[in-house]
Amino acid sequence: MFEYQLHTIRQAEMLRRADDERLARDARAARRAARRAAPQRAPEGRVNSPEGRSGGGRVRFTRAA
Protein backbone atom coordinates (compact mmCIF):
# COMPACT_ATOMS: atom_id res chain seq x y z
CA MET A 1 0.00 0.00 0.00
CA PHE A 2 2.82 2.38 0.90
CA GLU A 3 4.54 1.76 -2.46
CA TYR A 4 1.31 2.56 -4.29
CA GLN A 5 1.04 5.89 -2.44
CA LEU A 6 4.64 6.72 -3.31
CA HIS A 7 3.89 5.87 -6.93
CA THR A 8 0.88 8.20 -7.04
CA ILE A 9 2.87 11.00 -5.36
CA ARG A 10 5.70 10.63 -7.89
CA GLN A 11 3.24 10.48 -10.76
CA ALA A 12 1.50 13.67 -9.58
CA GLU A 13 4.87 15.42 -9.20
CA MET A 14 5.90 14.40 -12.70
CA LEU A 15 2.63 15.72 -14.10
CA ARG A 16 3.09 19.04 -12.28
CA ARG A 17 6.65 19.31 -13.55
CA ALA A 18 5.55 18.56 -17.12
CA ASP A 19 2.84 21.23 -16.87
CA ASP A 20 5.40 23.76 -15.60
CA GLU A 21 7.81 22.94 -18.43
CA ARG A 22 5.01 23.20 -20.98
CA LEU A 23 3.99 26.59 -19.60
CA ALA A 24 7.60 27.81 -19.73
CA ARG A 25 7.98 26.59 -23.31
CA ASP A 26 4.79 28.38 -24.34
CA ALA A 27 5.98 31.58 -22.65
CA ARG A 28 9.32 31.39 -24.50
CA ALA A 29 7.50 30.86 -27.79
CA ALA A 30 5.25 33.86 -27.11
CA ARG A 31 8.25 36.08 -26.30
CA ARG A 32 10.01 34.86 -29.45
CA ALA A 33 6.94 35.64 -31.55
CA ALA A 34 6.72 39.10 -29.98
CA ARG A 35 10.37 39.78 -30.79
CA ARG A 36 9.83 38.69 -34.38
CA ALA A 37 6.84 41.00 -34.71
CA ALA A 38 8.65 43.94 -33.05
CA PRO A 39 10.87 44.95 -36.03
CA GLN A 40 7.77 45.57 -38.11
CA ARG A 41 6.62 48.21 -35.62
CA ALA A 42 10.05 49.71 -34.92
CA PRO A 43 12.01 50.21 -38.15
CA GLU A 44 15.02 51.65 -36.28
CA GLY A 45 16.13 48.27 -35.00
CA ARG A 46 18.29 47.59 -32.00
CA VAL A 47 20.60 50.42 -30.95
CA ASN A 48 22.91 48.76 -28.45
CA SER A 49 24.59 45.61 -29.65
CA PRO A 50 26.04 42.93 -27.39
CA GLU A 51 29.40 43.33 -29.14
CA GLY A 52 29.53 47.05 -28.39
CA ARG A 53 31.48 48.87 -25.74
CA SER A 54 28.78 48.44 -23.08
CA GLY A 55 28.05 44.77 -23.63
CA GLY A 56 30.59 42.11 -24.43
CA GLY A 57 34.22 42.01 -23.52
CA ARG A 58 35.34 41.67 -27.12
CA VAL A 59 37.39 44.45 -28.73
CA ARG A 60 36.14 45.26 -32.22
CA PHE A 61 39.16 47.19 -33.53
CA THR A 62 42.87 47.05 -32.82
CA ARG A 63 44.47 50.09 -31.26
CA ALA A 64 46.71 52.33 -33.32
CA ALA A 65 50.34 52.45 -32.23
N, C-alpha and C positions, 0 to 999 in steps of 0.2 A: 504494500500500500504506500509506504514511504517513497519508494522508487517511482511509483506512478505520479505522486505529487511533485517530486523533483522534475520529472519529465514535463509535466504541464507547466511548471514554473519556467523551465528553460525554453519551452516552446513559446510561451507568452513573451518572454524577454526577446527571443529572436524575432518574433513578429513586430514588437515595438521598435527594435533596432532597424528592421527592414523598412518600416514606415518612416522612421526618421531619415534614413539614407535616401529614400525615395523623395521625401519632402526637400531635402537639401539639393538633390539632383535637379528637381523641378525649379527650385529657386535659382540655381546656377544657370539653367537654361533660360529662365526669364531675364536675368541680368544680361546674359550674352545677347539675347534678342534685342534688349533695350539698347545695348551698346551698338549693335549693328544698325539700328534704326536712327541713332543719334546723329551720325554724319549727314543725314538727309536734312535734318533741321538746322544744324550748325555747319555751314560751309567752311568756316575758318579752320576747323580741325583742331588737333591737339597742339597747345603752345609749348608746354614743357615736355621734353622728351626724357626718357630714363637714361639716355647716354649723355645728357647735358651736364653742365657744371654742377647743378643742384642734386642730380640723381645718382648715377652710377659712379664708380671710382675709376672709370676708364678715361684716359686722356685721348682726345680726338686728334690733336695735332702735336707735332714735335716742337720743342722750343728752339728758337733761333739762337745761334751762338753769340 
